[in-house]
């Protein structure tokens, strides 16, 4: 697919990095000042198609990052939880989330469930919607989630004043499917030629979709894919690794750059999973809400934040490592992420049984010192390259 407009790689990355650095979320304030509506969605997954169909901006709230010194948010949550909800509350107290017409919080974990209660206590006049995700993978699960999506659509329509038609929903799903297709092509290119799609660079470009309108993000991805395919880059002596555990709270960009400097080429990851939840397009034949409900129940990726009745996550990790030709796996989770940490014993056992090396890393979204990460990742990468040479 050719890019729609001529831009350079440096221009694309600079724009994405500027959005990443927008700690105070002035992008949302400017959108609101221009007459737009903003619906904030918390990780890991909320169907942004419903928000886009109403003509509102679906803003994926991934925290403040390393540029935010969280002080006030710590007063509302205990310390032994992940950093994300504390930074979101701090952003709210600072006024960075004043542009939101609605906050949608999915049932990702108990910590995010509590975010809805804290939000109502602090801002009782500001709407918040709790999206209960299904725990069943049968027809009853589809019916339950279909009902939740209808409730979400009604609330989004209420706060935005929009009348959302079936055609509006189909248009939004079509745009989201374009994004899925482009992300899939970037993923394939990264597996084939990791040097063409550096993990830190790709993360910035994908993360730009947290603050851009979906169609505008599609144009950025089209351009980025085009320049990645056409811009020569030197091959490096690196170890191919797969990254898992970063599906909700995001690591700072310095964490990913440290992995690269340590000799790791990330060929697959679960970063920003909410922006690329489905690996293939959502069916455009069914009624839109039915299609979204079926897609979630039947097409969702294995993730620690999604109920897994069959216990397939360990086998799926092994399959992903083999499909991406990863030499090893980085299990990198935010501090105090119960979901990722509780999954680790089963994942480690599956990787060991499959003969796939792994290493465990930890981070927080506001981490600034990556000395330990560089030492661990560098030692791991050196060992992987040595094992490959001896094989």
Secondary structure, 3 states (H helix, E strand, C coil): CCCCCCCCHHHHHHHHHHHHCCCCCHHHHHHHHCCCCEEEEECCCCCHHHHHHCCCEEEEECCCHHHCCCCHHHHCCCCCCCCHHHHHHHHHHHCCCCCCCEEEEECCCHHHHHHHHHHHHHCCCCCEEEECCCCCCCHHHHHHHHHHHHHHHHHHHHHHCCCCCHHHHHHHHHHHHHHHHHHHHHHHHHHHCHHHCCHHHHHHHHHHHHCCCHHHHHHHHHHHHHHHHHCCCCCCCCEEEEEECCCCCCCCHHHHHHHHHCCEEEEECCCCHHHHCECCCCCCCCCHHHHHHHHHHHHECCCCCCCCCCCCHHHHHHHHHHHCCCCEEEEEEECCCHHHHHHHHHHHHHHHHCCCEEEEEEECCCCCCCHHHHHHHHHHHHHHHHHHHHC
